Amino acid sequence: MTAASTALPIKQVALTFLLLSALKYLLIPTYRSTDFDVHRNWLAITHHLPISDWYFDDVDGGTVHTLDYPPLFAFFENFLSNNYITKALLRSGWLDERCLELLPDADNEPSDNCIKFHRCTVILSDVVLFIGAYLASTSIGKVLRDNNRPHNTLLTFLLIVTNPGLIMLDHVHFQYNGMMLGILLCSIACMIKGTNHTMENDTTDQLGEEKSETKTCQSHQLWELGGAATFAALLAMKHLYLTLAPLYLFYLLRHHCFIVKKEISYKNYNNRKEKHQGEMKFCFSWKRFVILAVVTLVCFVGPFIPFLMQSNPIGQLEQMLKRLFPFGRGLVHDYWAANIWALYLFASRVATVAFRRIPIPDDIRSLVQPFIPFPEPTPGLVAIILLLGLVPTMIYAWKVGTSSLKRWWQLNSFIPAMFFVHGVVFSSFSAFMLGFHVHEKAIMTAIIPLTLLATTSCYSARLFIRTSYLGIFALLPLLFRTEELLLKVALYVTWLSGAIFTLESVVPKAKGSETLLTLFDYMALFIMTCLLLFMEVIHPIVFLPSGRLEFLPLMATSVACGIGLLYCWMESSVIMIVTATKR
């Protein structure tokens, strides 16, 4: 790969942003979900109320759209509602005061200009996504180029910023996922740059005098601090990224907070002193640990401080926790995200129907009856299962941190960087598959980082394509109106076809394979085509008029995509482990 192939001209990035922003602006009149009302109410809360009331207000019981994101996102909403441009729009009369008023859910219909204002804030916030995509794609491109590995930086960047899942979620359904995934990509970029600079090797001779052999520059420490700080800020914006914390913790604790020392002895040989290096010793650096802890805590705890300075700091924290972790909402979301628990509930319903209709001996029936339907796992049990699902990430993060310190792969220095991205993908996948009350959009936290690896190998490209066509397909039911049918199908098919075509042309094929798509993929795509026809044509004509099986399309989508994503999750774990154990 040449340097030119990994370069990404700023003008090209800016032009892409402008073109995509124009497309997103055209989507302003499309369907918007109740998430629009959620964020409109959050703007109103932060515009009118003091900080002490932000997490308590519910418009006198008139709204369910209460603030339930961490403080840094609340301050982001506060910035949107109180900046100079917003105030100027209010003074000019273009933006009506009602747009930022505290309104009950029964009377909160927004004006056209209010909708445009909110939509434009999402479009502009995508600047963060573009910055993150630029930094992450160029960072991993440089690491791979330096190690003579394949990578196409421009294609990686374009696959991220044009992802139809983000377009549908943010610019139709209405959310700010792109901005937060951009922050995650910035953190990943810093960590990649940190892995590209390995260590300072301190040595001690027999007389106890310390010497320093600096084999590489120490900028890796600053990059890793930047990665930790950015991730801590992301947690203060959206707590659902907490499942990535074990990866950051174990990797940084080993790779950043330990240094390697060697004992050196001198022996006379033919009247000459020769230096002999002894065993490597890992020494914990309290200085690095304290600096890392301070930087992380400042970025994470900082946004909480204004709330802790109120008259009832304990009450503020308790109320925040209630809002951030509403375990009373149940195991799954209304739409049944395509994960393990969707399959579990589907199996429970099948077992219930079978139990009622199949003749079973009375003694067996009495034994089975207490477990039909299946018992719903408690939030505590789900948390334990999720933690166990993250154990492989912790183990291999520690091992990769150890191996990179030992410099086992001087010629393969890309492995720590590749592992870290795979670790983010697997951890995000685990959170999606095993988490409590997961939303469909959570799969994007796996798809977007996985895009960084799509051009690196045939196996990563296949995993990316599979996760994308399954994960994004599971988002299609969110846009349920007939008016958006052509839009969502066109976005999905066009992007997926382009991704497959371009990856086929740039990714080296595996031995014995002529294409990236296998029989599994063709079968899956055929099943999803049939499912789409059922959802959008057959079900509305045959079943919906009579009110029968109203939620069958949602359940079928969740189960079909859940089975496929379960396979992708297992595949991602294998690739992560293989990457971590390479020499």
Buried (B, 14 or more C-beta within 10 A) or exposed (E): BEEEBBBBEEEEBEEBBEEBBEBBEEBBEBBBBEBBBBBBBBBBBBBEBEBBEBBBBBBEEBBEBBBBBBBBBBBBBBEBBEEEEBEEBBEEEEBBEBBBBBBBEEEBEBEEBBBBBBBBBBBEBBBBBBBBBBBBBBBBBBBBBEBEBBBBBBBBBBBBBBBBBBBBBBBBBBBBBBBBBBBBBBBBBBBBBBBBBBBBBBBBBEEEEEEEEEEBEEEBBBBBBBBBBBBBBBBBBBBBBEBBBBBBBBBBBBBBBBBBBBBBEEEEEEEEEEEEEEEEEEEEBEEBBEBBEEBBEEBBEBBBEBBEEEEEEEBBBEBBEBBBBEBEEEBBBEBBBBBBBBBBBBEBEEBEEEBEEEEBEEEEEEEEEEEBBEEBBEBEEBBEBBBEBBEBBBEBBBBBBBBBBEBEBEEEBBBBBBBBBBBBBBBBBBBBBBBBBBBBBBBBBBBBBBBBBBBBBBBBBBBBBBBBBBBBBBBBBBBBEEEBBEBBBEBBBEBBEBBBEBBBEBBEEEEEEEEBBEEEBEEBBEBBEEBBEBBBEEBEEEBBEEEEEEEBBBBBBBBBBBBBBBBBBEBBBEBBBEBBEBE
